[in-house]
Amino acid sequence: VLIAIGRDACTRNIGLHTIGVKINEKNGKVPVNDEEQTNVPYVYAIGDILEGKLELTPVAIQAGRLLAQRLYGGSSRKCDYINVPTTVFTPLEYGSCGYPEERAIDEYGEQNLEVYHTLFWPLEWTVPGRGNNTCYAKIICNKQDNNRVIGLHVLGPNAGEVTQGFAAAIKCGLTKELLDETIGIHPTCAEVFTTMNITKSSGQDITQKGC
């Protein structure tokens, strides 16, 4: 990484203090409830300035659309800030949706989770001999909720495309059983999620021995 920059939440000089809206003085972020409402009932905030929320344009668009529908269209739908598919577009992409493992443990307790994972490599990489077992996939399942998938992570080619597809399934209540019953498209990277059988707790070898 040559340089990594972020964006400041420029909220300190727009008059929020005059109407009593609280902000995090350390980073300028605005705390809100699950309806994007600040501590002042008639003031709402959306987008990158929200404290503890993802700084992603599609998230801000979705939250704004749903807020307008609640305020003026009689809707009650709230923005889901957990099951958000996102990707880091590095040369080997990383995609995720749902909980990271550490946060899932904090939320549900390690004893209530089952984590399946595996290393893999795309079939087309076997011909030039590129990076055996340099790709990785993982799902986090809630054992107390029919092994529902609450987190999906993949490091590999086209991770963004893979994650976007599975995100819809996760929103629909995807379970480990449903993944196991899904027929994979061979040879694809996404197929790996239909054949996972090694749990992290088992400590078994997760290297892939063949295509």
Secondary structure, DSSP 8 states (H G I E B T S, - for coil): -----------TTSSGGGGT----TTT--B---TTSB-SSTT-B--GGGBTTS---HHHHHHHHHHHHHHHHS-------SSS--EEE-SSS-EEEEE--HHHHHHHH-GGGEEEEEEEE--GGGTTTT--TT-EEEEEEEEGGGTTEEEEEEEESTTHHHHHHHHHHHHHTT-BHHHHHHS---TT-SGGGGGS---BGGGT--------
